[in-house]
């Protein structure tokens, strides 16, 4: 389990009653289903892909897995029937789902017929391999989701040609080499999340958003955040805003010789970017020709499953231990953060690999996205604690003048540029309806686009692969359900829609520069730079 904050603990005051009539109905169904199992019949239970192999329907295994599914369905029904305030109920449901996922018979050698057959067929080699994998994972503190020696940043990931043209204690700024003879006048600056690394936007060439934009004639700059170490244990949210994003925008504008640039923020990168634009807007400074937010929060009213972790007790603990509240400064471990995000989807991102790696003794698959996901980053304690309290707990960013950032009162409505707001329909980290509220907060001309799939797969959906679909609706409404009900579904990737919109914000075509940087900001080293190659130190 991820340390400190994986499964919420429920106090006695959280215990509430289930209405008697609902409880009676749930118990009646449970007894009926169990009777069917023990009578050799299949009850009406949810299909579970973990037990899709025919071997689970042979002998004792069929009774074992069907009994588990009936019990799992029963516990979930009880959790969902609890009458309590939403936050308490969500904690109960989340804890129940974690328990149910953990106790699946597929997770244990003695009750997993596939693992037993593999053990016999390999004469014990699968168990030997599994123990080897387990010991290796115990050393690194996390379950391996992919092979770690197949990929290398700068060799077969993040290979788009460019140069680092600026760096300070927080980030390196990459300017990419143009791939067309002419380019749009206004460049785009990408602000990735400081949780994980920037190359999610520049994986392999065929799935690189950076390369896609370059091929379409855009000039691209990228922030590469430094992986926080002990020297950064005092760094704050204000530092990420001022020393990070605002400084990066200044450098981009000077190199490009334009008064305004396009700016893109992904996930928490979008929240930091919006904070920076609001700080500048309060001073009458507007460096953004357009703002692009990809799966980003401005309104933290509904933070999805993450909400179960955030309460006053947890935030206060973080402030006291790493946030500087009692003089203790530190870092949030990237491994802890990665493990926590994995347990948001335990069957897909945890127990699936427990079974495959340890019980079956298989080598993890080769998958670039999972390699990126495992390339952890630490976060400065003060920055992280401030983010938790003022965004997740108190939800102050959306309210005009509620927050002071860089000594400036923040009012997001003062950001007056056009905005392109993208959300993913199945996003469990930034629910799409929460992202939709940004259309009401930002007062420029906004375009909202909803893509299929989740937080990462929805965003990284190359146009050439023609996968999935996305929804658009030109009708203005404050209600996300109304928007969706009237939306048009379009097959394929949303990248084409984004390209066409960005072209309208990027000015005229000019001759592509024949060198990167300028006399004040000279090339430091080739892309992807050295910061992205730094591994998270163990804490």
Legacy VTK file of the C-alpha trace (Angstrom):
# vtk DataFile Version 3.0
C-alpha trace
ASCII
DATASET POLYDATA
POINTS 539 float
0.000 0.000 0.000
1.231 3.542 -0.603
2.395 5.032 2.701
0.548 7.563 4.828
-2.480 8.355 2.704
-3.602 5.452 0.545
-6.772 4.238 2.300
-8.650 6.685 4.550
-9.310 5.594 8.106
-12.935 5.930 9.176
-13.628 7.181 12.671
-16.631 5.995 14.738
-18.387 9.255 13.901
-18.302 8.242 10.236
-20.430 5.162 10.914
-23.986 5.676 9.726
-27.025 3.440 9.292
-28.319 1.899 6.105
-32.100 2.321 5.773
-33.698 -0.945 7.002
-35.665 -1.544 3.808
-32.544 -1.189 1.638
-30.530 -3.372 3.981
-33.209 -6.063 3.843
-33.240 -6.006 0.035
-29.435 -6.205 -0.149
-29.310 -9.119 2.297
-32.091 -10.946 0.432
-30.215 -10.671 -2.864
-26.971 -11.772 -1.213
-28.533 -14.925 0.242
-30.216 -15.739 -3.084
-26.949 -15.307 -5.003
-24.966 -17.430 -2.534
-27.592 -20.159 -2.704
-27.239 -20.238 -6.489
-23.441 -20.531 -6.236
-23.623 -23.454 -3.834
-26.323 -25.069 -5.971
-23.991 -25.095 -8.964
-25.758 -22.259 -10.773
-24.346 -18.905 -11.902
-25.899 -15.877 -10.207
-26.450 -12.570 -11.965
-23.181 -10.858 -11.110
-20.980 -8.358 -12.885
-18.581 -9.851 -15.442
-14.954 -9.570 -14.315
-12.117 -9.953 -16.825
-9.790 -11.289 -14.158
-11.708 -14.573 -14.340
-12.278 -14.764 -18.098
-9.980 -17.772 -18.647
-11.826 -21.091 -18.958
-9.649 -22.531 -16.204
-11.604 -20.475 -13.662
-14.726 -22.459 -14.578
-13.190 -25.795 -13.738
-13.681 -27.605 -10.429
-13.293 -25.699 -7.175
-12.069 -22.519 -8.900
-15.545 -21.741 -10.203
-17.034 -21.766 -6.696
-14.109 -19.720 -5.335
-14.318 -16.884 -7.846
-18.123 -16.764 -7.936
-18.257 -16.666 -4.135
-15.763 -13.804 -4.234
-17.796 -11.874 -6.806
-21.008 -12.300 -4.828
-19.286 -11.117 -1.641
-17.661 -8.227 -3.495
-20.991 -7.144 -4.957
-22.585 -7.412 -1.516
-19.960 -5.219 0.171
-20.165 -2.605 -2.581
-23.956 -2.563 -2.323
-23.727 -1.988 1.429
-21.212 0.841 0.954
-23.349 2.534 -1.682
-26.460 2.218 0.502
-24.940 4.131 3.422
-26.668 7.445 4.039
-24.005 9.990 4.910
-22.604 13.290 3.737
-20.854 12.910 0.351
-17.246 13.070 1.608
-17.854 10.423 4.291
-19.735 8.186 1.874
-16.961 8.496 -0.712
-14.432 7.406 1.912
-16.510 4.351 2.748
-16.943 3.418 -0.915
-13.248 3.915 -1.660
-12.081 1.871 1.324
-14.537 -0.895 0.413
-13.307 -1.005 -3.175
-9.699 -1.235 -1.967
-10.607 -4.129 0.333
-12.547 -5.928 -2.382
-9.693 -5.517 -4.880
-7.138 -6.797 -2.376
-9.055 -9.972 -1.471
-9.608 -11.245 -5.017
-8.677 -14.957 -5.294
-6.597 -14.130 -8.368
-4.149 -12.278 -6.086
-3.067 -15.400 -4.175
-1.105 -18.385 -5.423
-3.221 -20.946 -3.549
-6.490 -19.738 -5.127
-5.279 -18.787 -8.602
-5.504 -21.832 -10.918
-3.627 -20.027 -13.697
-0.670 -19.434 -11.371
-0.771 -23.027 -10.093
-0.775 -24.423 -13.642
2.122 -22.121 -14.570
4.036 -23.302 -11.510
3.597 -26.939 -12.558
4.283 -26.329 -16.245
7.537 -24.456 -15.564
8.626 -26.819 -12.762
8.789 -23.974 -10.290
10.587 -21.475 -12.535
7.584 -19.101 -12.532
7.752 -18.904 -8.743
11.514 -18.318 -8.829
11.046 -15.537 -11.382
8.210 -14.051 -9.337
10.291 -13.930 -6.170
13.128 -12.289 -8.101
10.736 -9.642 -9.401
9.284 -9.131 -5.922
12.689 -8.601 -4.302
13.696 -6.130 -7.011
10.457 -4.181 -6.574
10.862 -4.118 -2.794
14.216 -2.389 -3.274
12.709 0.343 -5.435
9.553 0.635 -3.295
7.011 0.149 -6.074
5.552 -2.472 -8.376
7.133 -2.557 -11.834
4.589 -1.848 -14.552
7.051 -2.034 -17.446
10.637 -2.983 -18.145
13.061 -0.293 -16.971
15.987 -1.101 -19.278
14.153 -0.853 -22.605
13.765 2.925 -22.698
16.199 5.783 -22.312
15.216 9.432 -22.338
16.960 11.167 -25.216
17.611 7.889 -27.026
14.209 6.351 -27.780
11.990 8.741 -25.774
11.981 12.569 -25.951
14.037 12.515 -29.144
12.608 15.598 -30.875
15.533 17.800 -31.852
16.033 21.044 -29.954
18.164 22.817 -27.385
18.028 24.042 -23.816
18.207 27.830 -24.137
17.698 28.802 -20.490
17.829 27.231 -17.067
17.593 28.208 -13.412
17.148 26.325 -10.148
13.608 25.211 -11.058
13.520 24.381 -14.752
15.215 24.136 -18.095
13.579 25.768 -21.120
13.743 23.774 -24.355
13.288 25.369 -27.760
12.626 22.812 -30.484
14.100 22.976 -33.972
11.531 23.917 -36.648
10.492 21.156 -39.055
8.988 23.471 -41.692
10.441 26.249 -43.849
7.966 28.761 -42.455
6.408 28.925 -38.997
3.629 30.806 -37.287
4.751 34.099 -35.788
3.614 33.333 -32.228
5.167 30.288 -30.559
3.560 27.978 -28.015
5.050 27.441 -24.550
4.125 24.107 -22.951
3.905 23.907 -19.154
3.784 20.221 -18.192
2.882 18.953 -14.729
5.705 18.923 -12.192
4.306 15.524 -11.158
6.144 13.166 -13.553
8.131 14.607 -16.453
7.534 16.651 -19.582
8.182 13.904 -22.109
4.621 12.616 -21.856
4.205 15.298 -24.548
7.207 13.955 -26.472
7.214 10.156 -26.215
8.043 8.255 -29.383
7.959 10.335 -32.603
4.646 8.809 -33.735
2.905 9.796 -30.479
4.682 13.086 -29.752
2.456 16.153 -29.500
5.592 18.298 -29.729
6.585 16.767 -33.062
3.016 16.996 -34.346
2.894 20.752 -33.698
6.342 21.269 -35.246
5.252 19.407 -38.373
2.228 21.718 -38.559
4.443 24.821 -38.562
4.332 25.899 -34.915
7.354 26.944 -32.874
7.386 25.003 -29.602
9.032 25.761 -26.253
8.860 23.340 -23.321
9.449 23.679 -19.590
11.383 20.761 -18.114
10.951 20.921 -14.338
13.831 19.942 -12.087
13.257 16.773 -10.068
13.123 18.210 -6.548
16.024 17.353 -4.244
16.979 18.500 -0.739
18.176 21.857 -2.085
14.563 22.545 -3.115
12.885 21.653 0.191
12.020 25.349 0.793
10.497 25.963 -2.672
6.938 27.312 -2.668
4.009 27.579 -5.073
4.956 31.224 -5.598
8.401 30.102 -6.748
6.890 27.787 -9.360
4.756 30.687 -10.565
7.373 33.469 -10.607
10.735 31.740 -11.009
9.127 29.060 -13.139
6.287 29.968 -15.500
6.562 33.762 -15.549
10.305 33.591 -16.197
9.772 31.040 -18.972
7.219 33.300 -20.657
9.603 36.250 -20.486
12.376 34.254 -22.150
10.062 32.920 -24.886
8.791 36.408 -25.682
12.310 37.827 -25.897
13.598 35.009 -28.113
10.538 35.144 -30.374
10.420 38.967 -30.552
6.636 39.049 -30.158
4.570 40.757 -27.428
2.399 37.696 -26.797
2.737 33.923 -27.051
0.391 30.947 -26.840
0.650 29.041 -23.564
-0.417 25.472 -22.773
-0.759 23.862 -19.352
-1.278 20.157 -18.725
-2.842 18.944 -15.431
-1.250 20.804 -12.483
0.870 22.625 -15.056
-2.350 24.302 -16.170
-3.158 25.351 -12.609
0.306 26.869 -12.167
0.039 28.559 -15.568
-3.367 30.091 -14.795
-1.992 31.325 -11.454
0.890 33.009 -13.276
-1.368 34.689 -15.837
-3.650 35.963 -13.056
-0.672 37.390 -11.141
0.443 39.279 -14.254
-3.093 40.326 -15.207
-3.485 42.010 -11.821
-0.556 44.217 -12.838
-2.022 44.932 -16.267
0.373 42.541 -18.027
-1.074 40.114 -20.598
1.624 37.936 -22.218
-0.746 35.215 -23.509
-2.260 35.381 -26.979
-4.196 32.262 -26.025
-4.441 29.821 -23.129
-4.745 26.061 -23.568
-5.687 23.907 -20.570
-5.440 20.129 -20.848
-7.214 18.167 -18.077
-6.592 20.956 -15.554
-8.389 22.174 -12.442
-9.301 25.811 -11.825
-12.339 24.885 -9.744
-11.630 22.130 -7.191
-15.249 21.628 -6.101
-15.265 18.057 -7.392
-11.850 16.389 -7.406
-13.165 12.901 -7.999
-11.644 9.986 -6.133
-8.738 12.137 -4.899
-11.197 13.873 -2.598
-11.133 10.905 -0.210
-7.535 11.732 0.712
-7.979 15.425 1.391
-9.195 16.589 4.786
-7.968 18.982 7.467
-6.131 16.266 9.393
-4.136 15.075 6.396
-3.289 18.560 5.145
-2.234 19.690 8.620
0.010 16.621 8.916
1.720 17.461 5.620
2.201 21.079 6.640
3.813 20.028 9.915
6.053 17.302 8.514
7.264 18.693 5.166
5.442 21.985 4.600
7.391 24.218 6.987
4.498 24.942 9.358
6.556 23.910 12.400
9.935 24.593 10.853
10.115 21.195 9.160
10.865 21.423 5.465
11.068 18.393 3.226
10.011 16.659 0.037
7.071 14.569 -0.998
8.448 11.274 -2.297
7.782 10.647 -5.957
7.482 6.923 -5.232
4.772 7.599 -2.646
2.907 9.819 -5.069
3.143 7.251 -7.887
1.931 4.447 -5.634
-1.008 6.533 -4.475
-2.102 7.298 -8.036
-1.803 3.602 -8.903
-4.154 2.668 -6.064
-6.809 4.936 -7.534
-7.244 2.100 -10.058
-6.019 -0.899 -8.058
-7.121 -3.722 -10.334
-5.536 -2.222 -13.470
-2.422 -0.568 -11.996
-1.584 -2.700 -8.941
-3.031 -6.211 -8.670
-2.783 -6.875 -12.384
0.996 -6.563 -12.053
1.124 -8.471 -8.757
-0.439 -11.453 -10.530
1.590 -11.138 -13.720
4.994 -10.277 -12.198
4.965 -12.311 -8.996
2.473 -15.196 -9.334
3.018 -15.948 -13.012
6.660 -14.825 -13.017
6.314 -12.871 -16.240
8.540 -9.965 -17.217
6.593 -6.665 -17.259
5.574 -5.468 -20.738
7.470 -2.900 -22.780
5.310 0.216 -22.867
6.576 3.789 -23.190
3.623 5.388 -21.407
4.028 3.097 -18.384
7.763 3.819 -18.338
6.956 7.532 -18.147
4.414 6.828 -15.420
7.060 5.076 -13.325
9.675 7.825 -13.836
8.851 9.472 -10.515
9.437 13.055 -9.424
9.705 14.444 -5.898
7.870 17.636 -4.979
8.940 20.381 -2.540
7.009 20.083 0.724
5.939 23.759 1.042
4.721 23.885 -2.559
2.797 20.625 -2.222
1.257 21.487 1.160
0.140 24.933 -0.029
-1.398 23.330 -3.121
-3.316 20.845 -0.974
-4.727 23.439 1.424
-5.579 26.314 -0.869
-6.654 24.350 -3.932
-7.924 20.901 -2.936
-9.134 21.623 0.592
-10.300 25.247 0.474
-10.875 25.648 -3.292
-9.810 29.287 -3.235
-8.328 29.732 -6.721
-11.689 30.199 -8.455
-12.828 33.007 -6.109
-11.779 36.529 -7.024
-9.294 38.016 -4.551
-9.384 35.004 -2.196
-5.749 34.028 -2.776
-2.515 35.981 -2.707
0.105 34.573 -5.053
3.402 36.423 -5.442
1.827 39.159 -3.277
-0.878 39.718 -5.877
-4.612 39.069 -5.345
-5.651 36.419 -7.831
-8.635 36.979 -10.109
-8.784 34.448 -12.945
-11.502 36.470 -14.691
-8.835 39.062 -15.548
-7.223 36.569 -17.936
-8.745 37.998 -21.095
-7.302 35.865 -23.897
-9.136 33.135 -25.849
-8.948 29.714 -24.207
-9.022 26.137 -25.474
-10.128 23.856 -22.658
-9.739 20.111 -23.135
-11.059 17.386 -20.799
-11.154 13.583 -20.980
-14.512 11.889 -20.460
-13.188 9.003 -18.334
-10.647 11.052 -16.379
-10.553 9.887 -12.734
-8.024 12.557 -11.692
-9.662 15.667 -13.201
-13.352 14.826 -13.762
-14.459 16.366 -17.027
-17.340 18.297 -15.476
-14.839 19.997 -13.159
-12.697 20.972 -16.138
-15.837 22.265 -17.850
-16.334 24.864 -15.080
-13.215 26.650 -16.369
-15.398 27.922 -19.214
-17.352 29.949 -16.634
-14.285 31.205 -14.754
-12.234 32.418 -17.732
-13.901 35.367 -19.427
-12.221 35.255 -22.821
-13.683 33.517 -25.859
-13.581 29.866 -24.778
-13.733 26.612 -26.701
-14.405 23.408 -24.752
-13.568 20.010 -26.238
-14.237 16.646 -24.593
-12.136 13.679 -25.622
-12.687 9.979 -25.047
-10.632 7.869 -22.612
-8.753 8.987 -19.499
-6.346 11.520 -18.038
-3.331 10.535 -20.150
-4.611 8.302 -22.958
-7.237 10.884 -23.851
-4.637 13.623 -24.250
-1.971 11.565 -26.027
-4.093 10.517 -28.995
-2.103 11.069 -32.214
-4.056 12.288 -35.207
-2.510 9.782 -37.638
-3.746 6.783 -35.622
-7.373 7.930 -35.995
-8.434 6.402 -32.674
-11.324 7.163 -30.315
-13.531 10.227 -30.702
-14.230 13.646 -29.231
-17.232 15.894 -28.634
-17.783 19.543 -29.534
-20.694 21.895 -28.974
-20.782 25.591 -29.869
-23.764 26.326 -27.630
-22.870 28.314 -24.498
-24.221 26.834 -21.275
-23.221 26.591 -17.630
-24.521 23.052 -17.348
-22.097 20.313 -18.465
-24.898 17.780 -18.954
-26.753 20.197 -21.214
-23.518 20.755 -23.138
-22.905 17.027 -23.581
-26.486 16.190 -24.540
-26.265 18.684 -27.376
-22.683 17.875 -28.361
-21.604 16.342 -31.664
-19.361 13.271 -31.557
-16.520 13.319 -34.091
-14.465 10.210 -34.856
-10.715 10.340 -34.384
-8.334 12.511 -32.407
-9.044 15.989 -31.083
-5.529 17.049 -32.153
-6.796 18.177 -35.557
-9.401 20.430 -33.954
-6.742 21.861 -31.662
-4.325 22.474 -34.549
-6.950 24.376 -36.517
-7.905 26.488 -33.488
-4.284 27.222 -32.557
-3.540 28.381 -36.096
-6.122 31.155 -35.691
-4.304 32.387 -32.571
-0.738 32.264 -33.875
-0.403 35.182 -36.265
1.160 35.275 -39.700
3.660 32.892 -41.269
7.326 33.889 -41.102
10.595 32.291 -42.153
11.691 29.644 -39.671
14.724 30.722 -37.579
17.998 29.087 -38.574
19.297 28.997 -35.008
17.811 28.512 -31.558
17.934 30.985 -28.674
19.460 34.427 -29.166
22.426 36.494 -28.001
21.042 36.731 -24.464
19.816 33.148 -24.247
22.398 30.928 -25.877
22.212 27.194 -26.351
23.252 25.373 -23.161
22.898 21.738 -24.215
20.876 19.593 -26.635
17.290 18.578 -25.857
15.925 16.901 -23.832
18.412 18.444 -21.393
19.881 17.108 -18.179
17.057 17.934 -15.715
14.690 15.361 -17.210
17.267 12.597 -16.739
17.546 13.140 -12.977
15.929 10.321 -11.015
13.892 10.862 -7.870
16.129 10.376 -4.866
14.890 8.031 -2.162
13.416 9.830 0.852
LINES 1 540
539 0 1 2 3 4 5 6 7 8 9 10 11 12 13 14 15 16 17 18 19 20 21 22 23 24 25 26 27 28 29 30 31 32 33 34 35 36 37 38 39 40 41 42 43 44 45 46 47 48 49 50 51 52 53 54 55 56 57 58 59 60 61 62 63 64 65 66 67 68 69 70 71 72 73 74 75 76 77 78 79 80 81 82 83 84 85 86 87 88 89 90 91 92 93 94 95 96 97 98 99 100 101 102 103 104 105 106 107 108 109 110 111 112 113 114 115 116 117 118 119 120 121 122 123 124 125 126 127 128 129 130 131 132 133 134 135 136 137 138 139 140 141 142 143 144 145 146 147 148 149 150 151 152 153 154 155 156 157 158 159 160 161 162 163 164 165 166 167 168 169 170 171 172 173 174 175 176 177 178 179 180 181 182 183 184 185 186 187 188 189 190 191 192 193 194 195 196 197 198 199 200 201 202 203 204 205 206 207 208 209 210 211 212 213 214 215 216 217 218 219 220 221 222 223 224 225 226 227 228 229 230 231 232 233 234 235 236 237 238 239 240 241 242 243 244 245 246 247 248 249 250 251 252 253 254 255 256 257 258 259 260 261 262 263 264 265 266 267 268 269 270 271 272 273 274 275 276 277 278 279 280 281 282 283 284 285 286 287 288 289 290 291 292 293 294 295 296 297 298 299 300 301 302 303 304 305 306 307 308 309 310 311 312 313 314 315 316 317 318 319 320 321 322 323 324 325 326 327 328 329 330 331 332 333 334 335 336 337 338 339 340 341 342 343 344 345 346 347 348 349 350 351 352 353 354 355 356 357 358 359 360 361 362 363 364 365 366 367 368 369 370 371 372 373 374 375 376 377 378 379 380 381 382 383 384 385 386 387 388 389 390 391 392 393 394 395 396 397 398 399 400 401 402 403 404 405 406 407 408 409 410 411 412 413 414 415 416 417 418 419 420 421 422 423 424 425 426 427 428 429 430 431 432 433 434 435 436 437 438 439 440 441 442 443 444 445 446 447 448 449 450 451 452 453 454 455 456 457 458 459 460 461 462 463 464 465 466 467 468 469 470 471 472 473 474 475 476 477 478 479 480 481 482 483 484 485 486 487 488 489 490 491 492 493 494 495 496 497 498 499 500 501 502 503 504 505 506 507 508 509 510 511 512 513 514 515 516 517 518 519 520 521 522 523 524 525 526 527 528 529 530 531 532 533 534 535 536 537 538
